[in-house]
Amino acid sequence: MTSFRLDESQRLLQDTVRRFAREKVAPRAQAIDETAEYPQDMFDALKELGLFSIPFPEQYGGANSVLSACVAVEELGRICYNTAYLLIVQWVPFGAILAGGTEEQKQRFLPGLADGTLRSAISVTEPGAGSDVAGITTRAEKVAGGYKLNGSKFFATNSSIADFVIVAAKTDPTLRHSGVSVFILEKGIEGFEIGPSERKLGSRGVPSSPIYLSDCFVPEANRLGPEGEGFALVMEAFNKSRAIIGARGVGLAQGALDLATDYAREREAFGQGVASFQGVQWMLADMATKIEAARLLVYKAAAEADAGVKGKELAPIAAMAKLFATDIAMEVATDAVQLFGCSGISKDNRIEQYFRDAKVLQIIEGTNQIQRNIIGKHVVKTY
Ligand SMILES: Cc1cc2nc3c(=O)[nH]c(=O)nc-3n(C[C@H](O)[C@H](O)[C@H](O)COP(=O)(O)OP(=O)(O)OC[C@H]3O[C@@H](n4cnc5c(N)ncnc54)[C@H](O)[C@@H]3O)c2cc1C
């Protein structure tokens, strides 16, 4: 990356999404969180704007750019965590299919994901195994023409809405990482049941649900990538999407700073605006500086992905971007609530939602301890 400046098309995208977020998304953001109802209207609007295709290769009508995807997510996340999530939840399965799909699978699923006519989800986590992906116990047993899947998953975000779900299961339960394979489960197949949505602290607008698999037959043509290579495939998809999760952290933090700054300008104490106190200005200064640093790290990780860096080379910088930007989101949201005083605790002010959603960011797509493990291993080996 030679420059940290966005190019003209990225600046145009930023302006368009910023305007859309302020005019169309902002009036809906609080209700989406409060009701925890899937925002179909927001999905339709994103589809109409053509935003789903952004990170896709040109042949699917996309800009083939993780950096552009980060820019869009940042602007949406500044206003509404859940609307930003509608893009990301579509992009992780895209990454998995792009990384490991056959030409037939790419033709079958990618155009629909790119234009929003298909919706998807990815389901790895189980009640007994989250961080330890190689410890999953859902079983995929080889049978004539395909596989029979048995087991249960949970926290599969968007699975109740999705047309298909990418599911990780063990083809060889005696092995750890190399026993994991990945399958595409299409809606309506027998033995594939989605349970009731989790009742969540944050990230409430996009449902996360358990999945129950009971003698669920999946044809061989729906195995994604070679048998036993599912772990690497899922990790590659996560490596590519981690900068985008980081961008959601940057957007969330920026939105929290926007709200806190407006409040501090208006609120009076000791006969003056609280924004005039040096103690308050220093807090705002630290928040703004941390956000700028996180943004640069996210853009750098995205630019690396766009330059074709992948696998073990991309993993540490992608993990740094996710870790740093989402920890900053939590810190900034916490300080923003502090600056609101008691009003920050009230459900009548949106700042408390930023605080709840920030916590989710430190857990999803590999907790921030797991990101530190990835970075730590890299440091020990290379520095
Ligand atoms: C809102 C939301 C949406 C989600 N959506 C999806 C989804 O769409 N698909 C999906 O598959 N999953 C999804 N998840 C699950 C998410 O990926 C897991 O929560 C995450 O990977 C952590 O797993 P766990 O919750 O089982 O925690 P555990 O693995 O049980 O960990 C518990 C604690 O121990 C720590 N820990 C564990 N191992 C280590 C270690 N080696 N070193 C240091 N610390 C460690 C963790 O960081 C954590 O703090 C979602 C989660 C949330 C909250």
The ligand as an SDF file (V2000), in Angstrom:
LIG
                    3D

 53 58  0  0  0  0  0  0  0  0999 V2000
  -23.8620  -12.1090   17.9810 C   0  0  0  0  0  0  0  0  0  0  0  0
  -23.0820  -13.3260   17.6310 C   0  0  0  0  0  0  0  0  0  0  0  0
  -23.1860  -13.8360   16.3540 C   0  0  0  0  0  0  0  0  0  0  0  0
  -22.4870  -14.9960   16.0150 C   0  0  0  0  0  0  0  0  0  0  0  0
  -22.6450  -15.5070   14.7550 N   0  0  0  0  0  0  0  0  0  0  0  0
  -22.0320  -16.6690   14.4270 C   0  0  0  0  0  0  0  0  0  0  0  0
  -22.2290  -17.2540   13.1430 C   0  0  0  0  0  0  0  0  0  0  0  0
  -22.9050  -16.6930   12.2770 O   0  0  0  0  0  0  0  0  0  0  0  0
  -21.6670  -18.4490   12.8800 N   0  0  0  0  0  0  0  0  0  0  0  0
  -20.9020  -19.1010   13.7920 C   0  0  0  0  0  0  0  0  0  0  0  0
  -20.3980  -20.1870   13.4980 O   0  0  0  0  0  0  0  0  0  0  0  0
  -20.6890  -18.5740   15.0340 N   0  0  0  0  0  0  0  0  0  0  0  0
  -21.2270  -17.3880   15.3610 C   0  0  0  0  0  0  0  0  0  0  0  0
  -21.0350  -16.8300   16.6040 N   0  0  0  0  0  0  0  0  0  0  0  0
  -20.2500  -17.5530   17.5970 C   0  0  0  0  0  0  0  0  0  0  0  0
  -18.8450  -16.9990   17.7750 C   0  0  0  0  0  0  0  0  0  0  0  0
  -18.0620  -17.3010   16.6520 O   0  0  0  0  0  0  0  0  0  0  0  0
  -18.2870  -17.6280   19.0720 C   0  0  0  0  0  0  0  0  0  0  0  0
  -19.0050  -17.0680   20.1450 O   0  0  0  0  0  0  0  0  0  0  0  0
  -16.8090  -17.3810   19.2610 C   0  0  0  0  0  0  0  0  0  0  0  0
  -16.0400  -18.0590   18.2900 O   0  0  0  0  0  0  0  0  0  0  0  0
  -16.3470  -17.8370   20.6620 C   0  0  0  0  0  0  0  0  0  0  0  0
  -16.7780  -19.1210   20.9570 O   0  0  0  0  0  0  0  0  0  0  0  0
  -17.5610  -19.4110   22.3290 P   0  0  0  0  0  0  0  0  0  0  0  0
  -18.6220  -18.3760   22.4670 O   0  0  0  0  0  0  0  0  0  0  0  0
  -17.9620  -20.8250   22.3350 O   0  0  0  0  0  0  0  0  0  0  0  0
  -16.4950  -19.1480   23.4620 O   0  0  0  0  0  0  0  0  0  0  0  0
  -15.4630  -20.2160   24.0360 P   0  0  0  0  0  0  0  0  0  0  0  0
  -14.6650  -20.7910   22.9440 O   0  0  0  0  0  0  0  0  0  0  0  0
  -16.1910  -21.1570   24.9270 O   0  0  0  0  0  0  0  0  0  0  0  0
  -14.5360  -19.2920   24.9040 O   0  0  0  0  0  0  0  0  0  0  0  0
  -14.8780  -18.8260   26.2090 C   0  0  0  0  0  0  0  0  0  0  0  0
  -13.8310  -17.8010   26.6280 C   0  0  0  0  0  0  0  0  0  0  0  0
  -12.5370  -18.4260   26.6630 O   0  0  0  0  0  0  0  0  0  0  0  0
  -11.6430  -17.7520   25.7910 C   0  0  0  0  0  0  0  0  0  0  0  0
  -10.7550  -18.7190   25.1410 N   0  0  0  0  0  0  0  0  0  0  0  0
  -11.1080  -19.8850   24.5230 C   0  0  0  0  0  0  0  0  0  0  0  0
  -10.0220  -20.4980   24.0260 N   0  0  0  0  0  0  0  0  0  0  0  0
   -8.9680  -19.7010   24.3100 C   0  0  0  0  0  0  0  0  0  0  0  0
   -7.5660  -19.7630   24.0580 C   0  0  0  0  0  0  0  0  0  0  0  0
   -7.0250  -20.7800   23.3690 N   0  0  0  0  0  0  0  0  0  0  0  0
   -6.7720  -18.7620   24.5100 N   0  0  0  0  0  0  0  0  0  0  0  0
   -7.2930  -17.7020   25.1960 C   0  0  0  0  0  0  0  0  0  0  0  0
   -8.6050  -17.5850   25.4590 N   0  0  0  0  0  0  0  0  0  0  0  0
   -9.4330  -18.5590   25.0230 C   0  0  0  0  0  0  0  0  0  0  0  0
  -12.5310  -17.0490   24.7600 C   0  0  0  0  0  0  0  0  0  0  0  0
  -11.8520  -15.9760   24.1410 O   0  0  0  0  0  0  0  0  0  0  0  0
  -13.7060  -16.6500   25.6300 C   0  0  0  0  0  0  0  0  0  0  0  0
  -13.4160  -15.4580   26.2980 O   0  0  0  0  0  0  0  0  0  0  0  0
  -21.6730  -15.6480   16.9630 C   0  0  0  0  0  0  0  0  0  0  0  0
  -21.5480  -15.0950   18.2400 C   0  0  0  0  0  0  0  0  0  0  0  0
  -22.2300  -13.9510   18.5810 C   0  0  0  0  0  0  0  0  0  0  0  0
  -22.0740  -13.3790   19.9540 C   0  0  0  0  0  0  0  0  0  0  0  0
  1  2  1  0
  2  3  1  0
  2 52  2  0
  3  4  2  0
  4  5  1  0
  4 50  1  0
  5  6  2  0
  6  7  1  0
  6 13  1  0
  7  8  2  0
  7  9  1  0
  9 10  1  0
 10 11  2  0
 10 12  1  0
 12 13  2  0
 13 14  1  0
 14 15  1  0
 14 50  1  0
 15 16  1  0
 16 17  1  0
 16 18  1  0
 18 19  1  0
 18 20  1  0
 20 21  1  0
 20 22  1  0
 22 23  1  0
 23 24  1  0
 24 25  2  0
 24 26  1  0
 24 27  1  0
 27 28  1  0
 28 29  2  0
 28 30  1  0
 28 31  1  0
 31 32  1  0
 32 33  1  0
 33 34  1  0
 33 48  1  0
 34 35  1  0
 35 36  1  0
 35 46  1  0
 36 37  1  0
 36 45  1  0
 37 38  2  0
 38 39  1  0
 39 40  1  0
 39 45  2  0
 40 41  1  0
 40 42  2  0
 42 43  1  0
 43 44  2  0
 44 45  1  0
 46 47  1  0
 46 48  1  0
 48 49  1  0
 50 51  2  0
 51 52  1  0
 52 53  1  0
M  END
$$$$
